[in-house]
Amino acid sequence: MSLGDFLDKRATALTVSEVAEILNISERQVYKLASLNIIPSFRVGSSIRFDPSQVAAWLRQKAQPISVRPADERRKRA
């Protein structure tokens, strides 16, 4: 099961600490991403919450395959 699938099945909003754990980043970084509208979020009073399906869609959008070349191939091109 992918992370996106896991989040799509979640029925309740995610907290800052849960998003930080899922993304393996600090809570401070989550607050920063939310304040810059980089990650979709909403406020409940003074708390920030995250819709799991919106976070799943955001992750899928950001999850672009990357190409990793062997180190010796990078040296040849330099």
C-alpha positions in Angstrom: 0.0 0.0 0.0 1.4 3.4 -0.9 1.5 6.4 1.4 -1.2 8.1 -0.8 -3.5 5.1 -0.5 -2.9 5.0 3.3 -3.9 8.7 3.6 -6.9 8.3 1.3 -8.3 5.7 3.7 -7.9 8.0 6.7 -11.3 9.5 7.9 -10.1 12.2 10.2 -7.9 15.3 9.8 -4.2 15.1 10.3 -2.3 17.1 12.9 1.0 18.9 12.4 2.8 16.2 14.4 1.2 13.4 12.3 2.2 15.2 9.0 5.7 15.7 10.3 6.0 12.0 11.2 4.6 10.9 7.8 6.9 13.2 5.9 9.9 12.6 8.2 10.4 16.3 8.7 10.2 18.6 11.8 6.9 20.1 13.0 8.5 23.5 12.4 9.0 22.6 8.7 5.3 21.5 8.5 4.2 24.9 9.9 6.4 26.6 7.3 5.0 24.6 4.4 1.5 25.3 5.5 2.0 29.0 6.0 3.5 29.3 2.5 0.5 27.3 1.1 2.9 24.7 -0.2 1.0 21.9 1.5 -2.8 22.1 1.7 -4.1 22.9 5.2 -6.9 24.5 7.0 -7.4 26.1 10.4 -9.7 24.9 13.2 -9.6 27.8 15.7 -5.9 28.4 16.3 -4.9 24.8 15.2 -3.7 23.8 11.7 -5.1 20.6 10.3 -4.6 18.7 7.1 -7.2 16.8 4.9 -5.7 13.4 4.4 -7.0 13.1 0.8 -5.6 16.5 -0.1 -2.2 15.6 1.4 -2.3 12.3 -0.6 -3.0 14.2 -3.8 -0.2 16.7 -3.0 2.2 13.9 -2.4 1.3 12.2 -5.6 1.8 15.4 -7.5 5.2 16.0 -5.9 6.4 12.4 -6.3 8.2 12.7 -9.6 10.6 9.9 -10.6 14.2 11.0 -10.4 17.1 9.8 -12.5 20.1 8.7 -10.6 23.3 8.2 -12.7 26.3 6.3 -11.4 29.1 8.5 -10.1 31.5 7.5 -12.8 29.0 8.5 -15.5 28.6 12.0 -13.9 32.4 12.4 -13.9 32.6 11.6 -17.6 30.1 14.4 -18.4 31.8 17.0 -16.3 
